């Protein structure tokens, strides 16, 4: 061998920072798996894999706990350090939700009114977004259901999104005591028009996968409802690309009696994610047939625009979110967490604004006036 006289260290080094301690199989947890790359004929490719980072908390719509945030960071890091991994697929367990954000129960029962503790938590949260944006492998958001609040934010850090057509997208912060500054206020203006980004951030409306496809926020919306052997589009939204009274209605919700019938149909039919996963496989196959370094240089060139605004704002957002835990966040998260007791998931906004207009102090007397009361 040429230059065989030069000393060299043998073996392959392990560059992982964590072992398996941050992963699990029992919810709530993050599951880390490596699955073979599948070629167009359906055959696994030897020695090449996709890394799947799965939010496994389906009973709470895959909301992430503190330990799950750590697991996401560890998952993306492990994926980028594995030479056999082509790309990362970020998803949630089941068919109901990709992710609905932070675990409201944990927020309300531990972090609310503990701004210094929430400050520490948000440092870890920022690390999760950094881990996605900085992962040196392509990242695919497999949107298997609701992508709401913090779920839309962390999902927005990914490079490509393929969605179930039953998925919905939106923010919840201004309605439940926070603001969409965990990524959406930075990422949405890059993906949508300024006005669409503004309305999506503040209105707390839920937008369908087809509406997000229409607005170029996701790459594809894939049917998952099965009627016998046939896949059918989401009946709850208008899936034909047409205009009514001068307005584009593709992706908007059906109304009236049709809405009730559509909901009943969705509840009655089985859901199958096979077509969604086939679309994921197509994207993975494309990545596999590209030079890996050229691919990542190209991806990082696009990511940098999102990353620029995220890096510019994330530390300021962190301090505001921590301070907000002493007031509006306490009210919002407590109202949501006690909805089974009070029957309401929000405060009395009118009364709250009236008290603010009277310069009433933010104290337990105010809280009592605006939070719901236990039902008889």
Secondary structure, DSSP 8 states (H G I E B T S, - for coil): -TTTTS----S-----S--STT--SSSSEEEEEEEEEE-TTS-EEEEEEEEEEEEE-GGGTT-B-HHHHHHHHHHHHHHHH-TTEEEEEEEESTTTEEE-SB-HHHIIIIITT-HHHHHHHHHHHHHHHHHHHT-SSEEEEEE-SEEETHHHHHHTTSSEEEEETT-EEE--HHHHT--STTTHHHHHHHHS-HHHHHHHHHH---EEHHHHHHTTSSSEEE--EEETTEEE--TTB--S--EETTEE-TT-B--THHHHHHHHHHHHSEE--HHHHHHHHHHHHHHHTS-HHHHHHHHHHHHHHHHHHHHHHHHHHHHHHHHHTTTHHHHHHHHHHTHHHHS-SS--HHHHHHHHHTT--SSHHHHHHHS-----
